[in-house]
Amino acid sequence: MGITVSGYPNYFKVNGPNTGTGHSSQLCYIEAMINYIIKAIAAVRRDGAIKAIGMQGTKRSAAFLRRALTEPNAEVPQSFNAYRAEVNMPLNFLFVRAKTRDGREVAGVRINEDTFSIQLRDLTGKLHSFFKNELTELHKDWGQSPMPVYAAVFSAEEMTDIVAFLASLRGVESR
């Protein structure tokens, strides 16, 4: 339906890809999507808000976790690829820094972007939406992760312990 995006909780899109038939009124589809979104938001309010950037709940291998801790930029895409066999938002992960006309600076992960606006989620989980003409600066940091490099922070033994702990956490097996 194009309403939700895997790995991005609390993010809903109306009239995204694969929504509607293209040969009849969109109103009935929009109404169904809004009803779904309202029910999902009610469930989040009832059960507690979920805040995450990236692939929440995905179980990764020990090798992947070690590399993520020691080389966080290694898996971050270097550019946008609009044509791909599988739609997977993390493939187009983009860290963005924006500055508004009043001098406010916001940094976070791009959630959505079009010609006129951009939405991003900061590292506290707060969603920000801006019209591009209200920004004095917009930096798209392709290939950059907001995660610090931990290679020199931990000893080899400590890193092994951390990776073992992270690998033991429950999650959904990644594809």
TAWOSUL-V61786 format. One record per pair of residues at least 4 apart in sequence whose C-alpha atoms are under 7 Angstrom apart, sorted by the first residue. I is the first residue (numbers start at 1). GAP is how many residues later the second one is. D is the distance in whole Angstrom. If there is no record, write none. Layout:
i->(I,I)
gap->(GAP,GAP)
d->(D,D)
//
This chain:
i->(1,1,2,2,2,2,2,2,3,3,3,3,3,4,4,4,5,7,7,7,8,8,8,9,9,9,10,12,14,14,15,20,20,26,27,28,29,30,31,32,33,34,35,36,37,38,39,40,41,42,43,44,44,45,51,52,52,54,57,57,58,58,58,58,59,59,59,59,59,60,60,60,60,60,61,61,62,62,62,62,63,64,65,65,66,66,67,67,68,69,69,69,70,70,70,71,72,72,72,73,73,73,76,76,76,76,77,77,77,77,77,78,78,79,80,81,89,94,94,94,94,94,95,95,95,95,95,95,95,95,96,96,96,96,96,96,96,97,97,97,97,97,97,98,98,98,98,98,98,98,99,99,99,99,99,99,99,99,100,100,100,100,100,101,101,101,107,108,108,108,108,109,109,109,110,110,110,111,111,111,112,112,112,113,113,113,114,116,116,117,117,117,118,118,118,118,119,119,119,120,120,120,121,121,121,121,122,122,130,150,154,154,155,156,157,158,159,160,161,162,163,164,165)
gap->(17,18,11,13,14,15,16,17,9,10,11,13,30,7,8,9,6,47,48,49,44,45,46,41,42,43,40,25,16,19,4,6,9,4,4,4,4,4,4,4,4,4,4,4,4,4,4,4,4,4,4,4,5,4,74,4,73,36,114,115,113,114,115,116,111,112,113,114,115,4,5,107,113,114,4,106,4,101,102,105,4,4,4,98,4,97,4,5,4,80,81,82,79,80,81,78,73,75,77,70,71,72,17,67,68,69,14,15,16,65,66,64,65,63,12,11,4,15,16,46,47,48,13,14,15,45,46,47,49,50,11,12,13,14,43,44,45,9,10,11,41,42,43,7,8,9,37,39,40,41,4,5,6,7,36,37,38,39,4,5,34,35,36,33,34,35,15,12,13,14,15,11,12,13,9,10,11,8,9,10,6,7,8,4,5,6,4,15,16,13,14,15,11,12,13,14,9,10,11,7,8,9,4,5,6,7,4,5,4,4,4,5,4,4,4,4,4,4,4,4,4,4,4)
d->(6,5,7,7,5,5,6,6,5,5,6,7,7,6,5,6,7,6,4,6,7,7,7,6,7,7,7,7,7,7,5,6,6,6,6,6,6,6,6,6,6,6,6,6,6,6,6,6,6,6,6,5,5,6,5,6,6,6,5,6,5,5,6,6,7,5,5,5,6,6,7,7,7,6,6,6,6,6,7,6,6,6,6,6,6,6,5,7,4,6,5,7,5,5,4,6,6,6,6,6,5,5,7,5,6,7,6,6,7,7,5,5,4,6,6,7,7,6,6,7,6,6,6,5,6,6,5,7,7,7,6,5,6,6,6,5,6,6,4,7,6,5,7,6,5,6,7,6,5,6,6,6,4,6,6,6,5,7,5,7,6,4,6,6,6,6,6,6,5,4,6,5,5,6,6,4,7,5,5,7,6,5,7,6,4,6,6,6,6,6,4,5,6,6,7,7,6,4,6,6,5,7,6,5,4,6,5,7,7,7,6,6,6,6,6,6,6,6,6,6,6,6,7)
//
